């Protein structure tokens, strides 16, 4: 199947690992839930919180690991360190998380923080696969202001940092990137294409994970974007589906 890569036989990790990439408040939860419906196994994950009616679909153990790595490097999700190094404890924890799902043919995880610690995952899992999603910077800024009381400037700085990593990974080796700004029908079609690219069958129609009601902010009514943010957004538009 197009784009499908299988890990070399290793009894201590799933046969295949897929990471869903994207900035906070950018549709990663909707994309992950849709991939889960299509056949990607996530293991134990959050299925509800006050900011995501259907849950952010994150495995808390992966989030905790990423937070620990960032903290150990002097940073956090909203204060990305300039350089990230995984220590022996981080590597051992990651191996343990993967070993817990060693019997799965298709295992995936989602946490926006993964973009800030991605080199470690790539070293640990050389055949790791990606699927990504982005959203207009203004919409992300509105959402982060509501959720985390971030200023517009802080949000745009974070948007640029996270999405720069995703775009750089795409340039190294292309993978499906979706746009959360698309209308529901368009996004449905792109999710189906991305799922097919990964060897899955997307669930459409009644009972599908994503509906437009899950999106609460748009990019309307905002001032112009800083030039480098605007330029990266355009690059993502060109790279995306």
Secondary structure, DSSP 8 states (H G I E B T S, - for coil): -TT-------TTS-S-EEEEE--TTSSHHHHHHHHHHHT-B--S----BTTBTT-----HHHHHHHHHHHHHTT-BTTB--S-----HHHHHHHHHHHHTTTT-SSEEEE-GGGGGGHHHHHHH-TT-EEEEEE--HHHHHHHHHHHH---HHHHHHHHHHHHHHHHHHHHHS---EEETTS-HHHHHHHHHHHHHHTT-----STT-S--GGG----STT-----HHHHHHHHHHHHH--
